[in-house]
Amino acid sequence: MPNATRIWVHYLIYSHFWIATSTVFLGWQSLSMAGLDPQWDPLALFLFAGTLTAYSLQRLVGFRQLSPERQDYIGTIRTWWPWLVILGALLSLLAFDRLVPHARMIALAAGFLSIAYIFPIGPGRRIRDIPGLKIFLISLVWALTTSWLPLAQYQLDMDLPSLLGHLLPRALFIFAITLPFDLRDLDADQTHRTLTLPLWLGWPLCRRLGWSALILAALMDIVMVLQDQVIPSAFAANLFVYGLAGWMIHQTNQERSEQFFSLWLDGLMFLPFLLTSLFSLI
């Protein structure tokens, strides 16, 4: 990768604009799956700004816990983070005010879990430090914000099985693509005594666990499309991305570059909506 491109990618990743935009695209995919036409609206702004706030705040609080190599790699861009927290928080409040009541409740629940992920709630450790809980907490928050929140904002009338048919595959997908990040952070988690699945089970078993999660997500999507709960183009897009995610999990090791994790793995979240839009034209 040329130096100029690498610099742009570096700023894109650590300004958190990449992950914030991917959240919007994943939320749009939830709407596309239900046959709706997503657009830039208060929901999209809330997803973008909320993610920008959460990730910038998490980096700001946890910077000293990173390895010296990662601190040097991040460099001076960390001086942006306080301003990004303020900007993201202001935009989040603006967008939150325009969400429907049901969506606000989901947003508040996800926000509480995100704060508890970053800061201790009362005396003791953060809830992410509870052994084995970190990846399940991440999967839950992402399922709430990118699946249930969009469906609630657009006031889709769903029974519980249909709602779970949207939520659970999303949670399984996030679970699968988060496992490689736990492998990347293995040494730091070990140092700070945060028990993650790769530390507990080892990477070979975690790799198979990620593949199993993707297969289960695909099976649930098959049920949803057969029941006309998901449009065929979105189903095909999801299957393609599950397969690509499985291949990337297979390629994961601790020697992979930061771009592999934060650019390409996180970038998987753009693909379902983009491919659904493409397949809809065929």
Secondary structure, DSSP 4 states (H G I P E B T S, - for coil): --HHHHHHHHHHHHTTHHHHHHHHHHHHHHHHHTT----SSHHHHHHHHHHHHHHHHHHHHHGGGS-HHHHHHHGGGGGGHHHHHHHHHHHHHHHHTTS-HHHHHHHHHHHHHHHHHHS-SSSS--GGGSTTTHHHHHHHHHHIIIIIHHHHHTT----HHHHHHHHHHHHHHHHHHHHHHHHHTHHHHHHTT---HHHHH-HHHHHHHHHHHHHHHHHHHHHHHHTTSS-HHHHHHHHHHHHHHHHHHHH--TTS-HHIIIIIIHHTTTHHHHHHHHHHT-
